[in-house]
Amino acid sequence: MCKEFIVIGIPDDRRFAHGEQIGQLLQENRLFSGGKRHHELMKPYLPHGYIWIDITVPLEDVFVQYEKMEGTIVVFASGDPLFFGFANTLQRQMPDAKITVYPYFNSLQMLAHRLLMPYHDMHIVSLTGRPWHAFDEALIRGWRKIGVLTDNVHTPAAIAQRMLDYGYDRYVMSVGEHLGNPDHERITTLSLEEVVEREFARLNCLILQKVHHSSHLTSLISHLSSPFPLPDHLFELLDGREKMITKAPIRLLTLASLELRNRQSFWDIGFCTGSVSIEAKLMFPHLHVTAFEIREEGRRLMDVNSHRFHAPGIETVMGDFLQLDVSGYPQPDAVFIGGHGGHLPEMVQKTVQCLSEGGILVYNCVLPSSVTDARIRTDNRERFIHAAKACGLLLEEPLHVAINDYHPIDILKARKP
């Protein structure tokens, strides 16, 4: 027999008029659940002899209690239970359960209502217990309205500071505190610079609205108006050496070979200036980009260049890739080897072990310009091909590229079956 749940959305207001239908449901049932705040709000309306199950972490314990109960369980949730709410968790944990939802306005709806703001075109991001990834993607894509659910780490001030750090200053922020509670509700609209200096109540959400002016006068480019590829001369280079960057046309062909539009996790091994990682993140904001570099100078270069080109969210890992424990990073389905320190076969072998099925590995081999150079360059080409075959990869036709006076390059591509 499947479990049955009635999930009721409520505001943060003990004077909430829940209506006749909800009132009847409360009197007809005896099993209730929700957070401690929900219990405090709804206690006056519950029938005599009711049983209450607190929703606390770990949630596994809550669902064990649900399984033991016989009869319909009425669950209270804040706002709309299907808006990043508990009804979604119920569906995941108990997919066979019968669930009926009675929603209220969610917090971002209420904030838009207070601002008299049409919100059909608002992009919504939850940072509640989540990393920055989805928010960074929203910034890079340039959404004009972004609604954000916050937490104690991703506060309005922290969000504003991240935006300013990466040059996304063309927004104003409206913060709603204690929405739905008439005694404590407050709405404030400020510039990002003003938000950084303010503290807000713990219960808040916010809406970002793009404005037309920009105070970021030191920015060298605007990522919204500049075409791809990013100009090579605007990157900070390793010791100013022009050869220590994957040139713009090669970057685009490399990213195309990696098929990143259909990938989720991209590893850039030997990132040096960070140009490939940054171009990938801006072109494909949904990507989880993890960049590895053995030279300590790379840490500063990635920091400078990612901020310069407005590319938040690239995870930088310093150290010898062959010696690193990489098990804690998102499994890649696309990898670019930009540097190998003379250990190309070992690099290929370790990468293949990490690469997901169907994943792609790309290596750019500079072709020779002298007899000595020919031996080194040809050896690297053959080493990659041999190592890829030995690891069971399927090699695709190389892409031969020559640009201006630079040495020709073969873009070598292999796919894991």
N, C-alpha and C positions, 0 to 999 in steps of 0.2 A: 504494500500500500504506500503510495507516494505521500510525501509530506506536503502540507498546505500552509502557505504564508500569505498574510495580508500586510503589505508594506505601505505605511502612511507617512507622507512628507509633512513636516510641521515647521513653522518659523520659530525664532528664538523669542517667543512672546507668550507668557503664561495666560494672557487674556485672549489668546487665539480662539476665534469662534469657528469651531470645526464643523458645524452643520449637523443636520438631522441624520443623514446617512452614516457619517462617521460615528456620531454618538450612539447610534443603534449597534454598530459593529463593536464598539467598546463594551456595551452591556451584554452582548451575546457571547462574548469570549472570556476566557480566564487566563490564557497564556500570553504574556507580553514580553517584549524585549526591546533593547535600545541602549544608548549610552547613559551615563549617570545624569547628564544634563537633561536628556529626554525624559528620564524617570521623574526628575524634579518638576519638569513642566507639565507632565501628563498625569501625575499622581492624583490630583483632585477629581479627575474624570474616570478613573478606573473603578471597576465594580468591587464589591466586598469579596475578600478571599482570593484575590488574583495572585498569580505567580509571575515573578519578574526575573528575566535572565539578562544580566549585564553583558553588553558587548564590550569586551576588553581583549587586549592582546595577551597571549597568542590566540588568534581566532579559531585555531583547531579545537581548543577547549570549548568554545561557544557552540561549534557545530556538533560536538559530541553530546552536549546538553540538548540541542535541538532534536537529535536522533532519538533520545530517550523519551521525549515528550509525546504524548498522544493527544491529538486534536490540533486545531488550527492555531498557529502562532502569529500574533499581531506584532509587527516590528515597526518601531518609530525611527525615522531618519530625518536629517535636516534637509529642507528644501525638496528638490526633485530626487527621489531615490535612484533614478536611472542616470543621473547626471554625476558621473564619477562617484556614485553612491553605493549604498549597501545592497541594493537590489541586484547590481551587477555582480557583486561578490557571491550572493546567494545563487545566481544562475551558474557561476563557475563551479562552486563547491557542491551544489545539489542540482545538477542539470535535469533531474527527473521530477523535481518539485513543482507543484502548482503554485504560481505566484500571481497575486493581484496587486496592482499598484494604484495608490491614490496620491498623486503628486501635488506639491506646492511649488511656488516660484523658487528657482535656484538663486543663489546669491548674486551671480553675474546678471541675471535677468532683473533682479531688484535694483542693482546698481544702475543698470541702463535705464530703468524706469525713472529712478530719482533724477537722472541726468537728462531726461527726455530725449534719449538717444536711440534712434533706430538700430537694432542690433542683429538684423538678418545677415549682415555682411561681416560680423565679428568672428575672428578666428580665436578659438579657445584653447588654452594650454593649462594643464594642471602641473604645478610644481609641488604639490602636497605629497611629501615622501618620495619624490621622484628627482632624477638628475636634471641638469640644465638642457639636455639634448633637444627636446621638443621646442623649448623656448628659443634656443639658438637658431633652430630651423625657421621658426616664425620670423625672427629678426632678419635673417639672410633673405628670406623670400619677400620681405618688405611689406607685410600685411599692414593695412592702414589702421585697422582696429584690432587690438589683441586683448582678449580677456584672460586674466591670469588668476588661478587659485594658488594661494601662498601657503607657507608653513613657517615654523620658527627659524629655519635656516634661510629659506628663500623669501625674505621679508621685502617689503616695498623698497627699503633703503638698499638692500643687497642687489635687488633687481635693477634699480636705477644706476647703481655704481657699475654693474657689469655692462649696462648699455653705454654709459659714458666712456668706460675703458676701451670699448671696441668701436667707438665713434657713431653709435646709434643715438644721436642726441636730438633728432628731429621728432620728438614725441613729447606730449604732456601726459601726466599720470593722474587718474582719478582714483582715489582710494575710498572704499566703503568699509566702515567699521561697525560691527554689531548690527548688521543689516537685519531688519525685521523686528528689532527690539526698540520700541519707541522711546524708552528711557535713556538709551545709550547710543543710538544710531548717529553716525556722523559721516558726512561726505566732504572730501577735500580734493581739489584739483590744483596741482602744482607742477612746476617745471621739474625735470629730473634732478637738477642741481639742488633745488629746494627739498626734494624728497630725501636725498642723501643725508640731510641734516636733521630730519624729523624722526620721531618715534611714533608708532601707531599701536593701537590695541592688538592683542594677539589674534582675535577673530576679525580677519579682514580679507578682502579680495580687491582686485584693481582692474582698471581698463586703461590701456595705452591708446592714445589717438595721435596719429601723425600730423604734424604741422608743416607749413611750407618753408619756413626759414630754417637755417642751420647755423649754429654758433661754432661748429667744428672747423675753424678756419685753417688749422694746421694740417688737415687731412690732405694728402697728396692726390687722392682720387676719390671719386664717389662710386662705390660698387654698383649703385643702382643705374648709373648712366654709362659706365665704362664697359666696352665690349670685352668679351673673352677673345684671346688670352690676355692675362694681366701683363702689363709692360715689364720686360726684364729689368730695365734700368731703374725701376722704382723699388726693387728688392734690395735690402741690405745683404751684401755678399760676404763670403768667408774671406777675410783679409783682402777684400776688394777685388778678388780674382774672378774675372768674367767667365772663365771656363767652369767655375764651381757652381753652376746652376743649369738645370735642364731647360734648354731654350724654349721659348713660348710655343713655336709650332710643334716641337717635339713633345712638349707637355700635352698638347691637345690630342695628338695622335696616340700618345701613350694612354691617356684617359679613355679614349675611344676604344683602344684595344682591350682595356680592362672591363669594358661593358658596365660601367658603374651605375648607369641608370637603373639596372635591374639587380644591383647588389645592396647589401645591408652593412657589411663591415669591411673596411679597406685598411690594409697595413702598408705603410710606406717605410721601407727599411733602408736606412742611410739617407735621411732626409736633407741633411746639410743646411741649405737656406730655408727649406720648408716649402719651396715653390710648388711641388707636385701636390702635397697635402693641402695647401691653401687653395690652389685652383680646384682640386677635387671637392673640397668642402663648399666652396662658393657655387660651383656648378651643380652639385648634387647635395643640397643641405640635409637630406634625410640620412646621409651616410654617417656611420660611426667611424671616425678616422683615428687610427692609432699610428703614431710616427716614432720610429726608432733611430737613434743616432749615437755613435760611440764617442765622437768628439764633443767635449764639454762646451766648446764655442757654439755648438748648435742650439743649446738651450736658449741663449740670448737671441740668436738669429730667428728662431721660431717665435719667440715672444715679441720681438720687434716687428717682424713681418706679418704675423697673424693679426696684430693690433692695427698695423698700417693698412692692411687690406680688409679690415672688418670681418675677420673669420674666427669667431669664437667656437669653442667646443672641440678643438683638436687635442687629443691626449698625447702628450709628449713623454717618451720613455728614454732615459739616458742610460748608456752602458753597451757592452759588447753583446749584440743580439745572440750570438752563439752560446753565451754563458748565462743569459737571462732566463728566468722562469717566466714563461709567457702564458701559462695556463689560466691566469686570472683576467686576461684581456678578451674582449669579444672575438669569437672564432671568425677568422677572415674568410670571405668568399671571393676576395680579390687582393692580390699582393703585387707590389712593385719593388724590385730590388734595385735601388739607386746606387748602392755602394756595398762592397763585400770585403774590402781589406785583404784581397788575395785569397779568400776562402770561399770562392763561389760554389764549388760542389757541396761543401758542408752547409752553406747557406740555403741552397736549393733543397737539400735533404731535410733540414729542420723545418723549412717553410712548408714543404709538402705534407709533413706530419701534422701541421696545424691547419692546413687548408681544408675547407669543407668540400664535400662531394660536389662536382660540377664547378668548383672554384677555378679562378684564372690566375696564372703567374706570368708576369711580364718582366723582361730584362732588356735594357738598351745597351747594345754593344757598339762602341766606337770602332770604326774600321780603320785599317792602317794607313800611315802616310810615309813610312820608311821601312827599311828591311828589319831593323830591330823592333820597331813599333809593330810591324806586321806579325812577328812571332807572338808578341804579347797579346795583341788584339785578337788574332786568329785563335790562339789558345783559349782565350776567354769565351769566344763564340762556341768553340767545340766543347769546352768544359760544361757550359750551360746545356747544350744539346745532349751531351752524354749523360749528365746528371739527371736531366728531366726524363730521358728515356729510362734510365736505371730505376727511377722512382715511379715508373708507370704512367707518366703524364703523356698526353696526346699533343704532339707539336703541331702548330698551324704554320701556314706559309709566312716566312718573315716579311716584314715591311721595310724596304730599303729607302732611306731618306737622305737627301743632301740639301743643305741650306747654306747659301752664300759661300763664304770661304772656310766654313767649319768642316771638319772631317765628316764623311758620310757615316750614317748610323743605321744599324739593323735593329729594328724593334722585334724582339723574339717573344713569342707567345706560346704558352702551353696550358692545357686544360686538364684538370683532374677528373677522371671518369666518374 
